[in-house]
Amino acid sequence: MIRSLIGSLRSKVAGKNVKIVFPEGNDERVVRAAARLKFEGLAEPIILGVPEEVSNLLTEFGFTDPGITVLNPNEYEGFEEMKAEFVRLRKGKVDEAQADQMLRDVNYFGVMLVQMGLAAGMVSGAIHSTADTVRPALQIIKTKPGVSRTSGVFLMNRENTEERYVFADCAINIDPNAQELAEIAVNTAETAKIFDIDPKVAMLSFSTKGSANAPQATKVSEATELAKALNPDLLIDGELQFDAAFVPATGQLKAPGSPVAGYANVFVFPDLQSGNIGYKIAQRLGMFDAIGPILQGLNKPVNDLSRGCSADDVYKLAIITAAQALDNAN
């Protein structure tokens, strides 16, 4: 029986009351998704905004008594406590006056709710740039031990089929070096497991096993060896062209004996340019549902939406964020 990915994730998070912050309470897509999550028992949304405005939107959508928490940063009772904690975390980089101003920004405020344990994760980006979402997370939540930087992956999914893949990094790092690329590979493999994907990682290039001699291909080959050192149990290989990574016959021809070639389900691109182009080709020509970017490597989950997202995109990314939070807790 083919399992729906979102259906499987819904089962994981249902009834767990995972608190997810939505900073963009003035966006209809966000409010509609938050209300749906609450109604279906998949999360406990915390919407940031003016309570009356959010309430009007909820009523307009038919959610007359959703019981959703709405917080206005400018009227938050615990603001002074949050401000003091923010100053402490920033260790002299901001004073109280600067902290007061920064925490009026909904993304900083939302990330602080996560950092202080008042929420388990955050979803933003419907009307904010990736930088606006990621910057507070990096400054406050920071990356996990041994991870030098966060990265952004897309879950490429065809619902109600067995086709699901993870593409990285498609959102954050413009030109990662070999060490950074190795970290991205290892982190992406761990992210894949959240989606019940047994990771087989292909480190992509325009070259397969030395078929081209260029610094760009050498970087990918070096990153592969570094990733193996970071996680010796990981099924990973590179450098591989996409056809060698994906098509069994081509993989056998171009990379005989490879544990991954022809059967990869996690694809690590050599730079942001190729990653971004690659996922959009798969989305638009391959008709895959591209869910993300899902940020990885952070101590607590904060995820970024595309500004062209739909309410359904917000809903799905929130479910993924809740699943990440539960995975962290375990």
TAFEN-V162790 format. One record per run of one state. SS is the DSSP state (helix for helix, strand for strand, loop for the rest). FROM is the first residue (numbers start at 1). TO is the last residue. Records with the same first field share a line. If there is no record, write none. Layout:
BEGIN
SS = FROM-TO + FROM-TO
END
This chain:
BEGIN
loop = 1-4 + 14-18 + 23-27 + 40-43 + 49-50 + 61-68 + 72-72 + 76-78 + 91-95 + 103-105 + 116-120 + 125-129 + 141-142 + 144-150 + 158-163 + 169-177 + 195-199 + 205-214 + 231-234 + 241-241 + 247-247 + 255-265 + 269-271 + 285-288 + 297-297 + 299-300 + 305-310 + 330-330
helix = 5-13 + 28-39 + 51-60 + 73-75 + 79-90 + 96-102 + 106-115 + 130-140 + 178-194 + 215-230 + 242-246 + 248-254 + 272-284 + 311-329
strand = 19-22 + 44-48 + 69-71 + 121-124 + 143-143 + 151-157 + 164-168 + 200-204 + 235-240 + 266-268 + 289-296 + 298-298 + 301-304
END
